[in-house]
Amino acid sequence: MERLNIKQGARVEILSDDDESITIRPISHPAYDLKTMLTGVKEGNIHDEVDWGEVLIG
């Protein structure tokens, strides 16, 4: 498991071939970057400002 960098609780993909062999490989996390995520922000999907109440610190 260490060689594959798989830890308990990790998400894995389990594949089975016709020759009855099984392959287990980690599911990598998607790489997020702000620029790519912001391309999905359009005028039609921007919500209004949310009032979270009075500032308690400061």
Secondary structure, DSSP 8 states (H G I E B T S, - for coil): -TTTT--TT--EEEEE-TTS-EEEEE-------HHHHHTT--GGG-------------
